[in-house]
Amino acid sequence: MGRRKAETPIPDEADAEQPDGLLTGQLLIAMPTMITPHFSQAVIYICAHTPEGAMGIVLNRPLASPSFGDLLEQLDVSPQPPVRQIELYRGGPVDAARGFVLHTADWTGDGSLMVDPTIALTASLDVLKSIADGGGPERGFLALGYAGWGPGQLDREMTENAWLSAPASIDIVFDGNHETKWRRAMGILKVDPVLLSGSAGHA
């Protein structure tokens, strides 16, 4: 989905099978000291982390517009209006015109990236057509753009205490309680953000 070439390489399904990325399938949680607007109090699901770089989808930046129906109309995907709607998120600052559906792995199509046994990422129109028809994965959302890191960049940011990492859960990834998601993600690690200093080590 989308028109522009991604700035950070996005691994294909074969890459995802390589156990290089320690953070693949994990949550990345911004430290309280993170003030970059795109990532302040962000919770990111890491879809791939290899020596070539990393990419993930921000989980707590919902978009009020366009609506799912508006986007399908722009892409000339039928039926209109769609039988089923999903939320749209701002997935990150890279390639904001490109769309990715992060979804449960009960549905997969050609080109779907299996991040882990329960969650997949699909960037083809097939998933949008299936959802518009009332089918598709049980849970999912459409992200415009993604968060990307070059070779070794995320590893450096982790050592600089810019992020915490935590195991992902289906509810944290897909529920719509965006205002509490950062604190709940911190809660996985039993961390109180109020007490967390910028000098704390990462998990």
C-alpha positions as CSV (number, residue, x, y, z in Angstrom):
1,M,0.0,0.0,0.0
2,G,1.2,3.5,-0.7
3,R,3.4,5.1,-3.3
4,R,6.8,6.0,-1.8
5,K,9.8,3.7,-1.4
6,A,10.6,3.0,2.3
7,E,13.7,4.7,3.7
8,T,14.6,1.8,6.0
9,P,14.7,-1.8,4.5
10,I,11.7,-3.8,5.6
11,P,12.6,-7.5,5.9
12,D,10.6,-10.0,4.0
13,E,9.2,-13.3,5.4
14,A,12.5,-15.1,5.0
15,D,14.3,-12.4,7.0
16,A,11.8,-12.7,9.8
17,E,12.7,-16.4,10.2
18,Q,16.2,-15.5,11.1
19,P,16.7,-15.3,14.9
20,D,19.1,-12.3,14.7
21,G,16.8,-9.7,16.2
22,L,16.5,-9.9,19.9
23,L,13.7,-7.3,19.9
24,T,11.6,-8.7,17.1
25,G,8.1,-9.2,18.5
26,Q,8.8,-7.1,21.6
27,L,7.3,-3.8,22.7
28,L,9.6,-0.8,22.7
29,I,8.5,1.7,25.3
30,A,9.8,5.3,25.3
31,M,11.5,6.4,28.5
32,P,10.0,9.5,30.2
33,T,13.0,11.5,29.1
34,M,12.0,11.0,25.4
35,I,10.8,14.4,24.2
36,T,10.8,13.8,20.4
37,P,7.2,14.5,19.4
38,H,6.9,11.4,17.3
39,F,8.0,9.2,20.2
40,S,7.1,10.9,23.4
41,Q,5.3,8.2,25.5
42,A,5.2,6.0,22.5
43,V,4.7,2.3,22.6
44,I,6.1,0.5,19.5
45,Y,5.7,-3.0,18.3
46,I,9.0,-4.2,16.8
47,C,8.2,-6.1,13.6
48,A,11.8,-6.8,12.6
49,H,15.2,-6.2,14.2
50,T,18.3,-7.5,12.3
51,P,21.8,-6.3,11.7
52,E,20.5,-4.3,8.8
53,G,18.2,-2.3,11.0
54,A,14.8,-2.3,12.7
55,M,11.3,-1.3,12.0
56,G,8.2,-1.1,14.1
57,I,4.7,0.3,14.3
58,V,3.6,2.9,16.9
59,L,0.6,1.5,18.9
60,N,-0.8,4.6,20.6
61,R,-1.1,7.3,17.9
62,P,-4.7,7.0,16.5
63,L,-5.7,9.1,13.5
64,A,-9.0,10.9,13.5
65,S,-8.9,11.2,9.7
66,P,-9.0,9.9,7.1
67,S,-11.5,7.3,8.1
68,F,-11.0,3.7,7.0
69,G,-13.9,4.2,4.5
70,D,-12.3,7.4,3.1
71,L,-9.0,5.6,2.6
72,L,-10.7,2.6,0.8
73,E,-12.4,5.1,-1.5
74,Q,-9.1,6.7,-2.3
75,L,-7.6,3.3,-3.1
76,D,-10.7,2.2,-5.1
77,V,-11.3,-0.8,-2.8
78,S,-14.9,-2.1,-2.7
79,P,-17.4,-2.4,-1.1
80,Q,-18.1,1.2,-0.2
81,P,-19.0,1.8,2.5
82,P,-17.1,-1.2,3.9
83,V,-18.9,-4.0,5.7
84,R,-16.2,-3.7,8.5
85,Q,-14.1,-0.9,9.8
86,I,-10.7,-0.8,11.5
87,E,-8.9,2.0,13.1
88,L,-6.1,4.1,11.5
89,Y,-2.9,4.9,13.4
90,R,0.1,7.1,12.7
91,G,2.6,4.2,12.6
92,G,5.7,6.3,12.6
93,P,7.5,9.2,10.9
94,V,9.0,7.1,8.0
95,D,7.1,6.8,4.7
96,A,3.9,8.2,6.0
97,A,2.1,7.6,2.7
98,R,2.6,3.9,3.0
99,G,0.0,1.7,4.7
100,F,0.6,-1.4,6.9
101,V,-2.0,-3.6,8.6
102,L,-0.7,-5.1,11.8
103,H,-3.0,-7.9,12.7
104,T,-3.6,-11.2,14.4
105,A,-2.2,-14.2,12.5
106,D,-5.6,-16.0,12.1
107,W,-5.5,-14.4,8.6
108,T,-2.5,-14.2,6.3
109,G,-2.1,-13.4,2.6
110,D,0.6,-13.3,0.0
111,G,3.5,-11.1,1.4
112,S,2.3,-11.2,5.0
113,L,5.3,-11.0,7.4
114,M,4.8,-13.4,10.3
115,V,6.4,-11.5,13.2
116,D,5.6,-14.3,15.7
117,P,3.0,-17.1,15.8
118,T,0.3,-14.7,16.8
119,I,0.9,-11.4,15.0
120,A,1.6,-10.6,11.3
121,L,2.1,-7.5,9.2
122,T,0.6,-7.1,5.7
123,A,1.2,-4.3,3.3
124,S,-0.9,-5.6,0.3
125,L,-4.4,-4.5,-0.7
126,D,-5.6,-8.1,-0.2
127,V,-6.0,-7.6,3.6
128,L,-8.0,-4.3,3.1
129,K,-10.3,-6.0,0.5
130,S,-10.9,-8.9,2.9
131,I,-11.7,-6.5,5.8
132,A,-13.9,-4.4,3.7
133,D,-15.9,-7.5,2.7
134,G,-16.4,-8.3,6.4
135,G,-13.6,-10.9,6.8
136,G,-9.9,-10.6,7.4
137,P,-8.1,-11.0,10.7
138,E,-10.0,-11.0,14.0
139,R,-8.0,-8.0,15.3
140,G,-5.9,-5.4,13.5
141,F,-5.4,-1.8,12.5
142,L,-4.0,0.2,9.6
143,A,-0.9,2.1,10.2
144,L,0.3,4.9,8.0
145,G,4.1,5.1,8.1
146,Y,6.4,3.3,10.4
147,A,9.3,3.8,12.8
148,G,12.7,2.8,11.3
149,W,16.3,2.5,12.5
150,G,19.4,2.0,10.5
151,P,22.1,-0.7,11.2
152,G,22.9,-0.7,14.9
153,Q,20.9,2.5,15.6
154,L,18.3,0.9,17.9
155,D,20.9,-1.1,19.7
156,R,22.8,2.2,20.5
157,E,19.6,3.9,21.6
158,M,18.9,1.0,24.0
159,T,22.3,1.4,25.6
160,E,21.7,5.1,25.9
161,N,18.5,4.4,27.9
162,A,16.1,5.9,25.4
163,W,13.8,2.9,25.5
164,L,12.7,0.0,27.6
165,S,11.7,-3.3,26.0
166,A,9.0,-5.6,27.2
167,P,7.2,-8.8,26.1
168,A,4.2,-8.0,23.9
169,S,0.6,-9.0,24.6
170,I,-2.3,-9.1,22.2
171,D,-4.3,-6.7,24.3
172,I,-1.5,-4.1,24.5
173,V,-0.9,-4.3,20.8
174,F,-4.6,-4.1,19.6
175,D,-6.8,-2.6,22.2
176,G,-8.1,1.0,21.8
177,N,-7.2,2.4,25.2
178,H,-4.5,4.6,23.8
179,E,-4.3,7.1,26.6
180,T,-3.3,4.4,29.1
181,K,-1.2,2.2,26.8
182,W,2.2,3.7,27.7
183,R,1.6,3.3,31.5
184,R,0.2,-0.2,31.0
185,A,3.2,-1.2,28.9
186,M,5.4,0.2,31.7
187,G,3.4,-1.9,34.1
188,I,4.4,-5.1,32.3
189,L,7.9,-4.4,33.7
190,K,6.4,-3.3,37.1
191,V,7.9,0.2,36.4
192,D,6.3,3.4,37.7
193,P,7.2,6.2,35.2
194,V,7.0,8.8,37.9
195,L,9.9,7.1,39.8
196,L,11.9,6.3,36.7
197,S,15.0,8.4,36.1
198,G,16.8,8.9,32.8
199,S,19.8,7.1,34.2
200,A,17.9,3.8,34.8
201,G,19.1,0.8,32.8
202,H,17.0,-0.9,30.2
203,A,15.2,-4.2,30.5
